[in-house]
Amino acid sequence: MIKIYDTVVVGSGPGGFTSALILAKGGLKVALLEAEELGGTCLNRGCIPKEGLYRIAKEAYSLRKKGFEVKLDFERALKYVRTRINQIKANAEFLLKREGIDLIKGIGVLVDENTVKVGKNLYLRGEHVVLACGSKPKERHTSPEDVLTGKVLPRGKVLIEGSGASACELSFILSTFGYHVYLRVEGRLLKDYPVDEDMVEKLEEELELCGVKFVDSVIDADLHVKATGRVPNLCKESFPFLEFDQEGYVKVDECMRTNIKNIYAVGDITKPMGASHAIAKAKSACQSIMDLYSPYRPELVPIVICSALELGFVGSYEARHKKITKTLNANTKSFVNGRRGIISMYVDEEGRLSYFSIVGEEVSEALNLISFTMNNALWGDQLFRMPYTHPSLCEYFGDIALDYSVNRV
C-alpha cells in the first residue's frame, strides 16, 4: 500500500512532533511515524518525567531549608507524574487528529529520497521527509531513563556516574527523596557545557548541601546509574543515502537540510543534542520546507539544567569580551525568599550582548527574556525601558542595564 503526503516525519519527539504540527498548520498533508511511544524520549523517559519529579523535589527542598519537615515517597510521586504524562499524550493525540496528521506506528526505512517503508507493505511517499529519530544512552547499563520510567526503582545507596545535565539533575532528585547519592564525575562537572567555573562551583556547593557526595571512583551501591551521555538513535543501514560525520550525526546545512535536498534532519540525530535545540531545528526545517529562510542558530537557544540550583545560559561563549557579574542578593524577590545566585553577562567588542548565564533558584524562566536581546548592541536600552512586575527576578535585568549604561559595571 502506498500513501501520499506532502511531508513524512519520522519520529514524534520534540523535533518530530513540532515539525508535524507546524507543517500541518501551514496547510500541508503530513504523516508522523513513531516506532515506540508518542512523544519520544522527552515525554516518556526524559525531560517531562524529570521535570515533574524535579518540581516535587524542589518544593520539598525549599521548605526544608526554611525549617519545615517534609517527607517524600518516590513511588507515589512517580505514579502521579506518570498519570500527568498519560494526559499529555492524550492531548497530543487530540492535537494531531485536529490538524489532520496521520499518526502511524512502526519502524521506518528510507527506500529512496521520497519514500519511507513501514513494515512489510506500507510505503509513505512525501515531497519532503523530516527525520527526527532521537537518541539513546551511550552505554548499555541502568540509565536515568530506567529510573524516570519506574523500570528500576532506587533504593538505599545510589551511585550515579556522569558529568552532564542528567547526572546533576537525577542526583538532586534522588537525594531530596531521601536516598544516599554518590556522584562520580570524571574531570569537571558540566565540563562539556559553556559555563564559567564559578557557576559550576555554586552548583556543586548546593548539591553537597542537599546531601550529594562527590566520589572519585566506583563504589559499592544498591543501584548504579550511568548518565554518561547519549548517541544518535539512527540505524545507518536504514537510511543509506545520508551523509554522517565521524560521531554518527547526520550532516546538515544551516536550515537542517541533509545532502539530499528534500530530506531534513532535526533533533538529536544532529548536533547539538537537547529538546530545546530539537524544537529550534524543527522550526528552521519547516520554514525551509515552506520556502522561508530561517537558519538554525544554536547560540540563540537557551539551555537550563535543573538541579539543586537552576543553571541556564544562552549566547556565544567564544564571543566574550567584557564581563559583568552580579549576585542575586540585591534583587528583592530573591533576597526575601532566601535565594542565592549569580548572573554573568558578556558583551563583545562592539558592545553587543554575546553571552548570558545565571545560576540560582527559580531562575530558568527569566532566561527566555534575555534570549531576545542577544547579539544586540541596544540590549541595555531594551532591558532598561521594559516594564517589569514587582517584585520579580527580571526587574533586576533593568538595574544591570542601567549600571552598564552609566559605566558602573
DRENDO-1510 file (C-alpha; in Angstrom, 1 decimal, always signed):
<recs>
REC; n; res; u; v; w
REC; 1; MET; +0.0; +0.0; +0.0 .
REC; 2; ILE; +1.3; +3.5; -0.9 .
REC; 3; LYS; +0.1; +6.6; +0.9 .
REC; 4; ILE; +0.9; +10.0; -0.5 .
REC; 5; TYR; +1.8; +13.1; +1.7 .
REC; 6; ASP; +3.4; +16.5; +1.3 .
REC; 7; THR; +5.8; +15.6; +4.2 .
REC; 8; VAL; +6.6; +12.4; +6.1 .
REC; 9; VAL; +8.0; +13.0; +9.6 .
REC; 10; VAL; +9.9; +10.1; +11.2 .
REC; 11; GLY; +9.9; +10.3; +15.0 .
REC; 12; SER; +7.5; +12.0; +17.4 .
REC; 13; GLY; +9.8; +13.6; +20.0 .
REC; 14; PRO; +10.1; +17.4; +20.3 .
REC; 15; GLY; +11.7; +17.7; +16.9 .
REC; 16; GLY; +9.3; +15.5; +15.0 .
REC; 17; PHE; +6.1; +16.5; +16.8 .
REC; 18; THR; +6.9; +20.2; +16.4 .
REC; 19; SER; +7.7; +19.7; +12.7 .
REC; 20; ALA; +4.4; +17.8; +12.1 .
REC; 21; LEU; +2.3; +20.5; +13.8 .
REC; 22; ILE; +4.0; +23.4; +12.1 .
REC; 23; LEU; +3.7; +21.9; +8.6 .
REC; 24; ALA; +0.1; +20.8; +9.1 .
REC; 25; LYS; -0.9; +24.2; +10.3 .
REC; 26; GLY; +0.8; +25.5; +7.2 .
REC; 27; GLY; -1.6; +23.6; +5.1 .
REC; 28; LEU; +0.5; +20.5; +4.3 .
REC; 29; LYS; -0.7; +16.9; +4.4 .
REC; 30; VAL; +1.6; +15.2; +7.0 .
REC; 31; ALA; +2.3; +11.7; +8.2 .
REC; 32; LEU; +4.0; +11.2; +11.6 .
REC; 33; LEU; +5.7; +7.9; +12.0 .
REC; 34; GLU; +6.6; +6.6; +15.5 .
REC; 35; ALA; +8.3; +3.3; +16.3 .
REC; 36; GLU; +7.6; +3.4; +20.1 .
REC; 37; GLU; +5.6; +5.8; +22.2 .
REC; 38; LEU; +4.2; +9.2; +21.0 .
REC; 39; GLY; +6.4; +12.0; +22.4 .
REC; 40; GLY; +9.7; +10.1; +22.2 .
REC; 41; THR; +12.3; +10.0; +24.9 .
REC; 42; CYS; +11.5; +13.6; +26.1 .
REC; 43; LEU; +7.9; +13.0; +27.0 .
REC; 44; ASN; +8.1; +9.4; +28.2 .
REC; 45; ARG; +11.6; +8.8; +29.6 .
REC; 46; GLY; +13.4; +12.2; +29.8 .
REC; 47; CYS; +12.6; +15.9; +30.1 .
REC; 48; ILE; +8.9; +15.7; +31.2 .
REC; 49; PRO; +9.1; +13.0; +33.9 .
REC; 50; LYS; +12.3; +14.6; +35.1 .
REC; 51; GLU; +10.5; +18.0; +35.3 .
REC; 52; GLY; +7.6; +16.5; +37.2 .
REC; 53; LEU; +9.8; +14.8; +39.8 .
REC; 54; TYR; +12.2; +17.8; +40.0 .
REC; 55; ARG; +9.4; +20.2; +40.9 .
REC; 56; ILE; +8.2; +17.9; +43.7 .
REC; 57; ALA; +11.8; +17.6; +45.0 .
REC; 58; LYS; +12.5; +21.3; +44.6 .
REC; 59; GLU; +9.4; +22.4; +46.6 .
REC; 60; ALA; +10.3; +19.9; +49.4 .
REC; 61; TYR; +14.0; +21.1; +49.4 .
REC; 62; SER; +12.9; +24.7; +49.6 .
REC; 63; LEU; +10.6; +24.1; +52.6 .
REC; 64; ARG; +13.2; +22.1; +54.4 .
REC; 65; LYS; +15.7; +25.0; +54.0 .
REC; 66; LYS; +13.1; +27.1; +55.8 .
REC; 67; GLY; +12.8; +24.7; +58.7 .
REC; 68; PHE; +9.8; +22.7; +57.7 .
REC; 69; GLU; +9.7; +18.9; +57.8 .
REC; 70; VAL; +8.7; +17.3; +54.5 .
REC; 71; LYS; +8.6; +13.6; +53.8 .
REC; 72; LEU; +8.6; +12.3; +50.2 .
REC; 73; ASP; +7.6; +9.0; +48.7 .
REC; 74; PHE; +9.3; +8.3; +45.3 .
REC; 75; GLU; +6.9; +5.6; +44.1 .
REC; 76; ARG; +3.9; +7.8; +44.9 .
REC; 77; ALA; +5.5; +10.8; +43.2 .
REC; 78; LEU; +6.4; +8.8; +40.1 .
REC; 79; LYS; +2.8; +7.4; +39.9 .
REC; 80; TYR; +1.5; +11.0; +40.0 .
REC; 81; VAL; +3.9; +12.2; +37.3 .
REC; 82; ARG; +3.2; +9.2; +35.0 .
REC; 83; THR; -0.6; +10.0; +35.3 .
REC; 84; ARG; +0.1; +13.5; +34.1 .
REC; 85; ILE; +2.3; +12.2; +31.2 .
REC; 86; ASN; -0.6; +10.0; +30.1 .
REC; 87; GLN; -2.8; +13.0; +30.0 .
REC; 88; ILE; -0.3; +14.9; +27.9 .
REC; 89; LYS; -0.1; +12.1; +25.4 .
REC; 90; ALA; -3.9; +12.0; +25.1 .
REC; 91; ASN; -3.8; +15.8; +24.5 .
REC; 92; ALA; -1.1; +15.3; +21.9 .
REC; 93; GLU; -3.1; +12.7; +20.0 .
REC; 94; PHE; -6.0; +15.1; +20.0 .
REC; 95; LEU; -3.9; +17.8; +18.5 .
REC; 96; LEU; -2.7; +15.5; +15.8 .
REC; 97; LYS; -6.2; +14.5; +14.8 .
REC; 98; ARG; -7.4; +18.1; +14.9 .
REC; 99; GLU; -4.7; +19.1; +12.5 .
REC; 100; GLY; -5.3; +16.1; +10.2 .
REC; 101; ILE; -2.0; +14.5; +10.8 .
REC; 102; ASP; -1.8; +10.7; +10.3 .
REC; 103; LEU; -0.1; +9.1; +13.3 .
REC; 104; ILE; +1.4; +5.8; +12.1 .
REC; 105; LYS; +3.1; +3.2; +14.3 .
REC; 106; GLY; +6.1; +1.3; +13.0 .
REC; 107; ILE; +9.8; +1.4; +12.1 .
REC; 108; GLY; +10.7; +3.3; +9.0 .
REC; 109; VAL; +13.3; +2.5; +6.4 .
REC; 110; LEU; +14.3; +5.0; +3.7 .
REC; 111; VAL; +14.0; +3.2; +0.3 .
REC; 112; ASP; +14.5; +6.3; -1.8 .
REC; 113; GLU; +14.7; +10.1; -1.4 .
REC; 114; ASN; +10.9; +10.4; -1.2 .
REC; 115; THR; +9.7; +7.1; +0.3 .
REC; 116; VAL; +9.8; +5.6; +3.8 .
REC; 117; LYS; +8.9; +1.9; +4.1 .
REC; 118; VAL; +7.0; +0.8; +7.2 .
REC; 119; GLY; +6.7; -2.9; +7.9 .
REC; 120; LYS; +6.3; -5.3; +5.0 .
REC; 121; ASN; +3.9; -3.5; +2.7 .
REC; 122; LEU; +3.3; +0.1; +3.7 .
REC; 123; TYR; +5.0; +2.9; +1.8 .
REC; 124; LEU; +4.8; +6.6; +2.8 .
REC; 125; ARG; +5.7; +8.9; +0.0 .
REC; 126; GLY; +6.4; +12.6; +0.6 .
REC; 127; GLU; +7.7; +15.6; -1.3 .
REC; 128; HIS; +9.8; +16.1; +1.8 .
REC; 129; VAL; +11.0; +13.9; +4.6 .
REC; 130; VAL; +11.9; +15.1; +8.1 .
REC; 131; LEU; +14.0; +12.7; +10.2 .
REC; 132; ALA; +13.7; +13.1; +13.9 .
REC; 133; CYS; +14.8; +9.7; +15.3 .
REC; 134; GLY; +16.2; +11.0; +18.6 .
REC; 135; SER; +19.0; +9.5; +20.7 .
REC; 136; LYS; +19.7; +6.6; +23.1 .
REC; 137; PRO; +22.1; +6.1; +26.1 .
REC; 138; LYS; +25.7; +5.7; +25.1 .
REC; 139; GLU; +26.2; +2.7; +27.4 .
REC; 140; ARG; +24.1; -0.4; +27.8 .
REC; 141; HIS; +23.6; +0.0; +31.6 .
REC; 142; THR; +21.0; +1.2; +34.0 .
REC; 143; SER; +20.3; +4.8; +32.8 .
REC; 144; PRO; +18.3; +7.8; +34.1 .
REC; 145; GLU; +15.6; +6.7; +31.7 .
REC; 146; ASP; +15.1; +3.5; +33.7 .
REC; 147; VAL; +14.7; +5.5; +36.9 .
REC; 148; LEU; +12.3; +8.1; +35.4 .
REC; 149; THR; +10.0; +5.4; +34.0 .
REC; 150; GLY; +10.0; +3.3; +37.1 .
REC; 151; LYS; +11.6; +0.4; +35.3 .
REC; 152; VAL; +14.2; +0.5; +38.0 .
REC; 153; LEU; +13.4; +1.8; +41.5 .
REC; 154; PRO; +16.1; +3.5; +43.6 .
REC; 155; ARG; +16.9; +2.1; +47.0 .
REC; 156; GLY; +19.5; +2.8; +49.7 .
REC; 157; LYS; +22.8; +3.9; +48.3 .
REC; 158; VAL; +22.8; +5.1; +44.7 .
REC; 159; LEU; +25.9; +5.7; +42.6 .
REC; 160; ILE; +25.5; +8.0; +39.6 .
REC; 161; GLU; +28.2; +8.3; +37.0 .
REC; 162; GLY; +28.4; +11.3; +34.7 .
REC; 163; SER; +29.3; +15.0; +34.4 .
REC; 164; GLY; +26.4; +16.3; +32.4 .
REC; 165; ALA; +22.9; +17.6; +33.0 .
REC; 166; SER; +21.2; +14.3; +33.6 .
REC; 167; ALA; +23.7; +13.3; +36.3 .
REC; 168; CYS; +23.3; +16.7; +38.0 .
REC; 169; GLU; +19.5; +16.6; +37.9 .
REC; 170; LEU; +19.0; +13.0; +38.9 .
REC; 171; SER; +21.5; +13.3; +41.8 .
REC; 172; PHE; +19.5; +16.2; +43.2 .
REC; 173; ILE; +16.1; +14.5; +42.8 .
REC; 174; LEU; +17.1; +11.2; +44.4 .
REC; 175; SER; +19.0; +12.9; +47.2 .
REC; 176; THR; +16.0; +15.0; +48.1 .
REC; 177; PHE; +13.8; +11.9; +48.1 .
REC; 178; GLY; +16.0; +10.5; +50.8 .
REC; 179; TYR; +18.4; +8.2; +49.0 .
REC; 180; HIS; +22.1; +8.3; +49.7 .
REC; 181; VAL; +23.5; +9.6; +46.5 .
REC; 182; TYR; +27.1; +9.4; +45.4 .
REC; 183; LEU; +28.1; +11.3; +42.2 .
REC; 184; ARG; +31.2; +10.2; +40.3 .
REC; 185; VAL; +32.4; +12.9; +37.9 .
REC; 186; GLU; +35.4; +12.5; +35.5 .
REC; 187; GLY; +37.0; +15.9; +35.2 .
REC; 188; ARG; +34.9; +18.9; +36.0 .
REC; 189; LEU; +31.2; +18.9; +36.5 .
REC; 190; LEU; +29.4; +20.2; +33.3 .
REC; 191; LYS; +32.8; +20.1; +31.5 .
REC; 192; ASP; +31.2; +19.9; +28.1 .
REC; 193; TYR; +29.0; +23.0; +28.7 .
REC; 194; PRO; +29.9; +26.6; +28.1 .
REC; 195; VAL; +29.7; +27.7; +31.7 .
REC; 196; ASP; +32.1; +29.7; +33.9 .
REC; 197; GLU; +33.9; +27.9; +36.7 .
REC; 198; ASP; +32.3; +30.0; +39.5 .
REC; 199; MET; +28.8; +29.0; +38.2 .
REC; 200; VAL; +29.7; +25.3; +38.4 .
REC; 201; GLU; +31.2; +25.7; +41.9 .
REC; 202; LYS; +28.0; +27.3; +43.1 .
REC; 203; LEU; +26.0; +24.3; +41.8 .
REC; 204; GLU; +28.5; +21.8; +43.4 .
REC; 205; GLU; +28.2; +23.5; +46.7 .
REC; 206; GLU; +24.4; +23.3; +46.7 .
REC; 207; LEU; +24.5; +19.7; +45.7 .
REC; 208; GLU; +26.7; +18.9; +48.6 .
REC; 209; LEU; +24.3; +20.9; +50.9 .
REC; 210; CYS; +21.4; +18.7; +49.8 .
REC; 211; GLY; +23.3; +15.5; +50.6 .
REC; 212; VAL; +25.1; +14.5; +47.4 .
REC; 213; LYS; +28.6; +13.2; +47.9 .
REC; 214; PHE; +31.2; +13.5; +45.2 .
REC; 215; VAL; +33.5; +10.5; +44.8 .
REC; 216; ASP; +36.5; +9.8; +42.6 .
REC; 217; SER; +35.9; +6.1; +41.9 .
REC; 218; VAL; +33.2; +3.5; +41.6 .
REC; 219; ILE; +31.9; +2.4; +45.0 .
REC; 220; ASP; +29.6; -0.4; +46.1 .
REC; 221; ALA; +26.0; +0.7; +45.8 .
REC; 222; ASP; +22.4; -0.7; +45.8 .
REC; 223; LEU; +21.9; +1.0; +42.4 .
REC; 224; HIS; +24.4; +2.1; +39.8 .
REC; 225; VAL; +23.2; +4.6; +37.2 .
REC; 226; LYS; +25.3; +5.6; +34.3 .
REC; 227; ALA; +24.4; +9.1; +32.9 .
REC; 228; THR; +27.4; +9.2; +30.6 .
REC; 229; GLY; +25.9; +10.7; +27.5 .
REC; 230; ARG; +23.8; +9.8; +24.5 .
REC; 231; VAL; +24.3; +8.9; +20.9 .
REC; 232; PRO; +22.1; +9.3; +17.8 .
REC; 233; ASN; +19.4; +6.7; +17.5 .
REC; 234; LEU; +19.6; +6.2; +13.8 .
REC; 235; CYS; +20.5; +2.9; +12.0 .
REC; 236; LYS; +22.7; +3.9; +9.1 .
REC; 237; GLU; +21.6; +0.8; +7.2 .
REC; 238; SER; +18.0; +2.0; +7.3 .
REC; 239; PHE; +19.0; +5.4; +5.8 .
REC; 240; PRO; +21.7; +4.6; +3.3 .
REC; 241; PHE; +21.6; +7.7; +1.2 .
REC; 242; LEU; +22.6; +10.1; +4.0 .
REC; 243; GLU; +26.0; +11.5; +4.9 .
REC; 244; PHE; +27.2; +11.2; +8.5 .
REC; 245; ASP; +30.0; +12.7; +10.5 .
REC; 246; GLN; +32.6; +10.7; +12.4 .
REC; 247; GLU; +30.5; +10.7; +15.6 .
REC; 248; GLY; +27.4; +9.3; +13.8 .
REC; 249; TYR; +25.5; +12.6; +13.5 .
REC; 250; VAL; +23.6; +13.4; +10.2 .
REC; 251; LYS; +25.3; +16.2; +8.3 .
REC; 252; VAL; +23.0; +19.2; +7.7 .
REC; 253; ASP; +23.2; +22.8; +6.5 .
REC; 254; GLU; +22.1; +25.8; +8.4 .
REC; 255; CYS; +18.4; +25.0; +7.6 .
REC; 256; MET; +18.7; +21.4; +8.7 .
REC; 257; ARG; +18.8; +20.1; +5.1 .
REC; 258; THR; +20.8; +16.9; +4.5 .
REC; 259; ASN; +22.9; +16.1; +1.5 .
REC; 260; ILE; +19.6; +15.1; -0.2 .
REC; 261; LYS; +17.8; +18.4; -0.8 .
REC; 262; ASN; +14.3; +17.3; +0.1 .
REC; 263; ILE; +15.3; +15.4; +3.3 .
REC; 264; TYR; +15.8; +17.2; +6.6 .
REC; 265; ALA; +17.2; +16.0; +9.9 .
REC; 266; VAL; +16.3; +17.5; +13.3 .
REC; 267; GLY; +16.6; +16.6; +16.9 .
REC; 268; ASP; +19.3; +14.5; +18.5 .
REC; 269; ILE; +20.5; +12.9; +15.3 .
REC; 270; THR; +22.2; +16.3; +14.6 .
REC; 271; LYS; +24.4; +18.4; +16.8 .
REC; 272; PRO; +23.9; +19.7; +19.4 .
REC; 273; MET; +21.5; +17.4; +21.3 .
REC; 274; GLY; +18.7; +18.6; +23.6 .
REC; 275; ALA; +14.9; +19.2; +23.4 .
REC; 276; SER; +15.3; +23.0; +23.2 .
REC; 277; HIS; +17.6; +22.6; +20.2 .
REC; 278; ALA; +15.3; +20.0; +18.6 .
REC; 279; ILE; +12.4; +22.4; +18.6 .
REC; 280; ALA; +14.6; +25.2; +17.2 .
REC; 281; LYS; +15.9; +22.9; +14.5 .
REC; 282; ALA; +12.3; +21.8; +13.6 .
REC; 283; LYS; +11.2; +25.4; +13.2 .
REC; 284; SER; +14.1; +26.1; +10.9 .
REC; 285; ALA; +13.5; +23.0; +8.8 .
REC; 286; CYS; +9.8; +23.6; +8.5 .
REC; 287; GLN; +10.3; +27.2; +7.3 .
REC; 288; SER; +12.7; +26.0; +4.7 .
REC; 289; ILE; +10.1; +23.4; +3.5 .
REC; 290; MET; +7.6; +26.2; +3.2 .
REC; 291; ASP; +10.2; +28.3; +1.2 .
REC; 292; LEU; +11.1; +30.6; +4.0 .
REC; 293; TYR; +14.7; +31.1; +5.0 .
REC; 294; SER; +15.2; +31.0; +8.8 .
REC; 295; PRO; +18.6; +29.4; +9.7 .
REC; 296; TYR; +19.0; +27.5; +12.9 .
REC; 297; ARG; +21.3; +29.4; +15.3 .
REC; 298; PRO; +22.3; +27.2; +18.2 .
REC; 299; GLU; +23.8; +30.1; +20.1 .
REC; 300; LEU; +20.4; +31.7; +20.5 .
REC; 301; VAL; +18.8; +28.6; +22.1 .
REC; 302; PRO; +18.5; +29.0; +25.9 .
REC; 303; ILE; +19.6; +25.9; +27.9 .
REC; 304; VAL; +18.7; +25.2; +31.5 .
REC; 305; ILE; +20.0; +22.5; +33.9 .
REC; 306; CYS; +17.5; +21.9; +36.8 .
REC; 307; SER; +19.4; +20.6; +39.8 .
REC; 308; ALA; +20.0; +21.8; +43.4 .
REC; 309; LEU; +20.1; +25.2; +41.7 .
REC; 310; GLU; +18.9; +26.0; +38.2 .
REC; 311; LEU; +21.8; +26.9; +35.9 .
REC; 312; GLY; +21.0; +28.4; +32.5 .
REC; 313; PHE; +22.9; +30.0; +29.6 .
REC; 314; VAL; +22.4; +31.4; +26.2 .
REC; 315; GLY; +24.7; +33.0; +23.6 .
REC; 316; SER; +28.2; +32.5; +22.1 .
REC; 317; TYR; +30.8; +31.6; +24.7 .
REC; 318; GLU; +33.5; +32.3; +22.2 .
REC; 319; ALA; +32.5; +36.0; +21.7 .
REC; 320; ARG; +33.2; +37.1; +25.3 .
REC; 321; HIS; +35.0; +40.4; +25.8 .
REC; 322; LYS; +33.8; +42.4; +28.8 .
REC; 323; LYS; +32.3; +40.5; +31.8 .
REC; 324; ILE; +29.5; +41.8; +34.0 .
REC; 325; THR; +28.9; +39.8; +37.2 .
REC; 326; LYS; +26.2; +40.4; +39.7 .
REC; 327; THR; +24.8; +38.4; +42.7 .
REC; 328; LEU; +21.1; +38.0; +43.2 .
REC; 329; ASN; +21.3; +39.3; +46.8 .
REC; 330; ALA; +20.4; +42.8; +45.5 .
REC; 331; ASN; +17.2; +41.5; +44.0 .
REC; 332; THR; +14.3; +41.9; +46.5 .
REC; 333; LYS; +12.4; +38.8; +45.4 .
REC; 334; SER; +15.5; +36.6; +45.6 .
REC; 335; PHE; +16.6; +38.1; +48.9 .
REC; 336; VAL; +13.3; +37.9; +50.8 .
REC; 337; ASN; +12.9; +34.2; +49.8 .
REC; 338; GLY; +16.5; +33.4; +50.8 .
REC; 339; ARG; +17.6; +32.6; +47.3 .
REC; 340; ARG; +21.2; +32.9; +46.3 .
REC; 341; GLY; +22.7; +33.1; +42.8 .
REC; 342; ILE; +24.9; +34.7; +40.3 .
REC; 343; ILE; +24.3; +36.5; +37.0 .
REC; 344; SER; +27.2; +36.5; +34.5 .
REC; 345; MET; +27.0; +38.5; +31.2 .
REC; 346; TYR; +29.5; +39.2; +28.5 .
REC; 347; VAL; +29.4; +41.9; +25.8 .
REC; 348; ASP; +31.6; +41.6; +22.7 .
REC; 349; GLU; +34.0; +44.3; +21.4 .
REC; 350; GLU; +31.1; +46.1; +19.7 .
REC; 351; GLY; +29.0; +46.3; +22.8 .
REC; 352; ARG; +26.5; +43.6; +21.9 .
REC; 353; LEU; +25.3; +41.2; +24.5 .
REC; 354; SER; +27.1; +38.0; +23.4 .
REC; 355; TYR; +26.6; +35.6; +26.3 .
REC; 356; PHE; +24.4; +35.3; +29.4 .
REC; 357; SER; +24.4; +32.8; +32.2 .
REC; 358; ILE; +22.6; +32.6; +35.5 .
REC; 359; VAL; +22.6; +30.2; +38.5 .
REC; 360; GLY; +20.1; +30.3; +41.3 .
REC; 361; GLU; +16.7; +29.1; +42.4 .
REC; 362; GLU; +13.7; +29.5; +40.1 .
REC; 363; VAL; +15.7; +31.4; +37.5 .
REC; 364; SER; +15.1; +29.4; +34.4 .
REC; 365; GLU; +12.0; +31.3; +33.1 .
REC; 366; ALA; +13.9; +34.6; +33.2 .
REC; 367; LEU; +16.4; +33.2; +30.7 .
REC; 368; ASN; +13.8; +33.3; +27.9 .
REC; 369; LEU; +13.5; +37.1; +28.2 .
REC; 370; ILE; +17.3; +37.6; +27.8 .
REC; 371; SER; +17.3; +35.5; +24.6 .
REC; 372; PHE; +15.6; +38.3; +22.7 .
REC; 373; THR; +18.4; +40.7; +23.4 .
REC; 374; MET; +21.3; +38.5; +22.3 .
REC; 375; ASN; +23.7; +39.9; +19.7 .
REC; 376; ASN; +22.1; +43.3; +20.0 .
REC; 377; ALA; +24.0; +46.5; +20.8 .
REC; 378; LEU; +20.9; +48.0; +22.2 .
REC; 379; TRP; +20.4; +45.3; +24.8 .
REC; 380; GLY; +20.9; +47.7; +27.6 .
REC; 381; ASP; +18.3; +50.2; +26.3 .
REC; 382; GLN; +15.8; +47.4; +25.7 .
REC; 383; LEU; +16.2; +45.9; +29.2 .
REC; 384; PHE; +16.1; +49.3; +31.0 .
REC; 385; ARG; +13.0; +50.5; +29.2 .
REC; 386; MET; +11.0; +47.3; +29.6 .
REC; 387; PRO; +8.3; +47.4; +32.3 .
REC; 388; TYR; +8.5; +44.5; +34.9 .
REC; 389; THR; +6.3; +43.2; +37.6 .
REC; 390; HIS; +7.4; +43.9; +41.1 .
REC; 391; PRO; +8.8; +42.0; +42.9 .
REC; 392; SER; +10.4; +39.9; +40.2 .
REC; 393; LEU; +13.7; +38.5; +39.2 .
REC; 394; CYS; +13.5; +40.0; +35.7 .
REC; 395; GLU; +13.4; +43.6; +37.0 .
REC; 396; TYR; +17.0; +43.0; +38.1 .
REC; 397; PHE; +17.9; +43.0; +34.4 .
REC; 398; GLY; +16.8; +46.6; +34.2 .
REC; 399; ASP; +19.0; +47.5; +37.1 .
REC; 400; ILE; +22.0; +45.8; +35.5 .
REC; 401; ALA; +21.3; +47.6; +32.2 .
REC; 402; LEU; +21.2; +51.0; +33.9 .
REC; 403; ASP; +24.5; +50.3; +35.7 .
REC; 404; TYR; +26.1; +49.3; +32.4 .
REC; 405; SER; +24.8; +52.4; +30.6 .
REC; 406; VAL; +26.4; +54.7; +33.2 .
REC; 407; ASN; +29.6; +52.7; +33.2 .
REC; 408; ARG; +29.2; +51.3; +36.7 .
REC; 409; VAL; +29.9; +47.7; +35.7 .
</recs>
